[in-house]
Amino acid sequence: MNQRAQRSQATPYLKPAYRWYVLGLLTLVYTFNFIDRQVLVIVQEQIRDELGLMDWQLGLLSGLAFAVFYSVLGVPIAHASERFGRKRVVALSLASWSLLTALMGAAQNFAQLALLRVGVGVGEAGGSPPSHSMISDIFPRRRRALALSVFSMGVYFGYLLAYSTGGWAAETFGWRSTFVIVGLPGVLIALVLALTVREPPRGLAEHGYVAAAKKRVAAPPGFLETLRQLWSRKSFRYLALAGSLQSLAGYGVGNFMPSFIIRAHGMAIGDIGWRLALITGLGGAIAILGSGLLTDRLSERSQGWYALFPALAIALTVPLAFAVFLSAEPGRMFLAYLPYEMLGATWLGATLAVTHSLVGLRQRAVASAVLFFLVNLIGLGLGPLLIGTLSDLFRPEMGDADGLRYAMLGTAVVAKTACVIYFLRAARSLQGELAT
């Protein structure tokens, strides 16, 4: 790319408003990533009743069927986006997963649902890592945890809209129409992204807006070299394991929470939807933004706070898990679930920010993809499937509600305890390993 083209790309990013516009639009894309991923969770009891599915099949649909292809393809797609246009990859991915989500409303059996769910996973694989890379190019290190935390709020905005809109639509129109209602708007957003966002020059934040426009862009390091560099960092290994274990508990519990509330407390799906929207969606968004601001401040004293703060927050969720799953009254259960979800949301922005600081400028999309490969394959792939399988095993002795209750409680306590241990180990390693 010649210097004139580089300068043309950099010019809009001289304006803070444009940088925040791009961040906002990418956050909206990430929101639809999670709307289309999580809407299945709010309607899965209707699907279970209509198609006669077992809990392990629900866990497979919401977890492994999506996670395997999402995780595996995320790495090569991210590597390709470092050579080609990241914006194009994100826009194409959004359009494809949105259409496939809408098509899930036409599925007639478990096999068709699973196949379409795999397709959604393939599409969503191209969304996050290129977005992470773009954000790290336009925001400096001192603001990167905040920017990536704002982006990560898309997770919780997605939960909010999936649960609120999905709960209302499922109760009003049924699960089939719900997939169409939440899927199609993503196609329009993909068009807006393609037409209004410019690809930022590599290293824009590090080299300055003028220098980056003039700087000759080097070829990105090889894929295996990036993997070798990442895995040589003890702190990255600990961060990846910690994030994977928190995600195993988070996705496992989150994907079965509507089913648990229906079975244990007898609530209607519409009532569950708006409550979970406020707790998981709004509460999680506030928590991840606040944790991003706080870890940016704390990291000025010690880089270890990028891992120490999530360790302390997630440790508090272990006793809260008992309050959530053993409460006999739904009001108390929701009251405990709010801090449980908010504290569990604190790890993502800080972990992404510090991971990007461990690698070079043109390795960030791949670094995100490797992190998310592990987090999603272990967390999303195994979490819901593990809880669904345990629930089926416990059901003959404990019943439908208690079988699911103790499957969720046991998984959460064990996974979160191990997660805290690995975050503490990462905190000890970061100070000496973090790139300066």
Residue pairs with C-beta under 8 A, 6 or more apart in sequence:
1 217
3 213
3 214
6 201
6 212
6 213
6 214
6 215
6 217
7 213
7 214
8 198
9 198
9 199
9 200
9 201
9 213
10 200
10 201
10 204
10 209
10 210
10 212
10 213
11 213
12 18
12 198
13 19
13 22
13 138
13 198
13 200
13 204
13 209
14 209
19 138
19 139
22 134
22 138
22 197
22 200
23 135
23 138
23 139
23 147
23 150
23 151
25 189
25 192
25 193
25 196
25 197
26 90
26 131
26 134
26 135
26 151
26 154
26 193
27 150
27 151
27 153
27 154
27 157
28 154
28 189
29 90
29 94
29 127
29 131
29 154
29 189
29 190
29 193
30 127
30 128
30 131
30 151
30 152
30 154
30 155
30 158
31 154
31 157
31 158
31 161
32 94
32 98
32 158
32 185
32 186
32 189
33 94
33 97
33 124
33 127
33 128
33 154
33 158
34 154
34 155
34 156
34 157
34 158
34 159
34 162
35 158
35 161
35 162
35 165
35 166
35 182
36 97
36 98
36 101
36 120
36 124
36 182
36 183
36 186
37 66
37 120
37 124
37 158
37 162
38 158
38 159
38 162
38 163
38 166
38 254
38 255
39 101
39 162
39 165
39 166
39 178
39 179
39 182
40 47
40 61
40 62
40 104
40 117
41 62
41 162
41 254
41 255
41 256
41 257
41 258
42 162
42 163
42 166
42 167
42 170
42 178
42 258
42 269
42 272
42 273
42 276
43 166
43 170
43 175
43 178
43 179
43 269
44 58
44 61
44 62
44 258
44 259
45 258
45 259
45 262
45 269
46 170
46 174
46 175
46 269
47 53
47 58
47 113
47 175
48 58
48 259
50 175
51 109
51 110
51 113
53 110
54 388
54 392
55 256
55 259
55 387
55 388
55 389
55 391
55 392
55 395
55 404
56 385
56 388
56 389
56 392
57 110
57 388
58 255
58 256
58 259
58 384
58 388
59 255
59 256
59 384
59 385
59 386
59 387
59 388
59 389
60 114
60 384
60 385
60 388
61 110
61 113
61 114
61 117
62 251
62 255
62 384
63 251
63 252
63 255
63 380
63 381
63 382
63 383
63 384
63 385
63 388
64 381
64 382
64 384
64 385
65 114
65 117
65 118
65 121
66 117
66 118
66 120
66 121
66 124
66 380
67 121
67 376
67 377
67 379
67 380
67 381
68 118
68 121
68 377
68 381
69 118
69 121
69 122
69 125
70 121
70 122
70 124
70 125
70 376
70 380
71 125
71 372
71 373
71 374
71 376
71 377
71 380
71 381
72 125
72 373
72 377
73 121
73 122
73 125
73 126
74 125
74 126
74 128
74 129
74 369
74 372
74 373
74 376
75 223
75 366
75 369
75 370
75 373
76 223
77 89
77 93
77 125
77 126
77 129
77 130
77 369
78 129
78 130
78 133
78 365
78 366
78 368
78 369
79 220
79 223
79 226
79 365
79 366
79 369
80 89
81 89
81 126
81 129
81 130
81 133
81 365
82 133
82 220
82 362
82 363
82 365
82 366
83 220
85 199
86 130
86 131
86 133
86 134
86 199
86 365
87 130
87 134
87 193
87 194
87 197
87 198
87 199
88 194
89 126
89 130
90 126
90 127
90 130
90 131
90 193
91 190
91 191
91 193
91 194
92 126
92 190
93 123
93 124
93 125
93 126
93 127
94 123
94 127
94 186
94 187
94 189
94 190
94 193
95 186
95 187
95 190
95 191
96 119
96 122
96 123
97 119
97 120
97 122
97 123
97 124
97 127
97 186
98 123
98 183
98 184
98 185
98 186
98 187
98 190
99 183
99 184
99 187
100 116
100 119
100 120
100 123
100 183
101 120
101 179
101 182
101 183
101 186
102 179
102 180
102 183
102 184
103 116
103 179
103 183
104 113
104 116
104 117
104 120
104 179
104 183
105 175
105 176
105 177
105 178
105 179
105 180
105 183
106 112
106 176
107 113
107 116
128 368
128 369
128 372
129 365
129 366
129 368
129 369
129 372
130 365
131 151
132 148
132 151
132 352
132 356
132 364
132 365
132 368
133 364
133 365
133 368
134 199
134 200
135 144
135 147
135 148
135 151
136 144
136 147
136 148
136 205
136 356
136 364
137 200
137 201
137 202
137 203
137 204
137 205
137 361
137 364
138 147
138 200
138 204
138 205
139 146
139 147
139 205
140 205
140 206
141 205
141 206
141 353
141 357
142 296
143 296
144 205
144 353
144 356
144 357
145 292
145 295
145 296
145 299
145 306
145 349
145 350
145 352
145 353
145 354
146 289
146 292
146 293
146 296
146 349
148 292
148 349
148 352
148 353
148 356
149 288
149 289
149 291
149 292
149 293
149 348
149 349
149 350
149 353
150 289
150 292
151 349
152 288
152 292
152 348
152 349
152 352
153 284
153 285
153 288
153 289
155 284
155 288
155 345
155 348
156 280
156 281
156 282
156 283
156 284
156 285
156 287
156 288
156 345
157 281
157 285
158 281
159 254
159 276
159 277
159 280
159 281
159 284
160 277
160 278
160 280
160 281
160 282
160 285
161 182
161 277
161 281
162 182
162 277
163 258
163 272
163 273
163 274
163 276
163 277
163 280
163 281
164 273
164 274
164 277
164 281
165 181
165 182
165 273
166 178
166 182
166 273
167 269
167 270
167 271
167 272
167 273
167 274
167 276
167 277
168 270
168 273
168 274
169 177
169 178
169 181
169 182
170 178
170 269
170 270
170 273
171 268
171 269
171 270
171 273
172 270
173 181
201 212
201 213
201 215
201 217
202 212
202 217
202 361
202 362
203 212
203 215
203 361
204 212
206 212
206 361
207 215
217 362
218 362
219 362
220 226
220 362
220 363
220 366
221 229
221 360
221 362
221 363
223 366
226 359
226 363
226 366
226 367
226 370
227 366
227 370
229 358
229 359
229 363
230 236
230 358
230 359
230 367
230 370
231 237
233 358
233 429
233 433
234 429
234 433
235 307
235 354
235 358
235 426
235 429
235 430
235 433
235 434
236 355
236 358
236 371
238 307
238 422
238 423
238 425
238 426
238 429
239 307
239 351
239 354
239 355
239 371
239 422
239 423
239 426
240 370
240 371
240 374
240 375
241 374
241 422
242 307
242 310
242 311
242 347
242 351
242 419
242 420
242 422
242 423
242 426
243 347
243 348
243 351
243 371
243 374
243 375
243 379
243 419
244 374
244 375
244 377
244 378
244 379
245 378
245 379
245 415
245 416
245 418
245 419
245 422
246 310
246 314
246 344
246 347
246 379
246 415
246 416
246 419
247 375
247 376
247 378
247 379
247 380
247 383
248 378
248 379
248 382
248 383
248 386
248 411
248 415
249 344
249 383
249 411
249 412
249 415
249 416
249 419
250 344
250 379
250 383
251 379
251 380
251 383
251 384
252 379
252 382
252 383
252 384
252 386
252 387
252 408
252 411
252 412
252 415
253 383
253 387
253 408
253 411
253 412
254 280
255 383
255 384
255 387
256 384
256 387
256 388
256 391
256 404
256 407
256 408
257 276
257 337
257 408
258 269
258 272
258 273
258 276
259 404
260 325
260 401
260 404
260 405
260 408
261 267
261 272
261 330
261 333
262 269
262 272
263 400
263 401
263 404
264 401
264 402
264 404
264 405
265 330
265 333
267 330
275 334
279 334
279 337
279 338
279 341
280 341
283 338
283 341
283 342
283 345
284 341
284 342
284 345
286 342
287 341
287 342
287 343
287 345
287 346
288 345
288 346
288 348
288 349
291 309
291 310
291 313
291 345
291 346
291 347
291 349
291 350
292 349
292 350
292 353
294 309
295 305
295 306
295 309
295 349
295 350
295 353
298 305
298 309
299 305
299 306
302 308
302 431
303 354
303 430
303 431
303 434
304 427
304 428
304 430
304 431
305 350
305 427
306 350
306 351
306 353
306 354
306 426
306 427
306 430
307 350
307 351
307 354
307 423
307 424
307 426
307 427
307 430
308 423
308 424
308 427
309 346
309 350
310 346
310 347
310 350
310 351
310 423
311 420
311 423
311 424
311 427
313 343
313 344
313 346
313 347
314 343
314 344
314 346
314 347
314 416
314 419
314 420
314 423
315 416
315 420
316 339
316 343
317 339
317 340
317 343
317 344
317 412
317 416
318 412
318 413
318 416
318 417
318 420
320 336
320 339
320 340
320 343
321 340
321 409
321 412
321 413
321 416
322 409
322 413
323 332
323 333
323 336
323 340
324 333
324 336
324 337
324 340
325 333
325 405
325 406
325 408
325 409
325 412
326 405
326 409
327 333
327 336
344 416
347 423
351 371
352 368
352 371
354 430
354 434
355 367
355 368
355 371
356 364
356 367
356 368
357 434
357 435
358 367
358 433
358 434
358 435
359 366
359 367
359 435
383 411
383 415
386 407
386 411
387 404
387 407
387 408
387 411
388 407
390 403
390 406
390 407
390 410
390 411
391 403
391 404
391 407
392 403
393 403
394 402
394 403
394 404
394 406
394 407
395 403
397 403
398 405
398 406
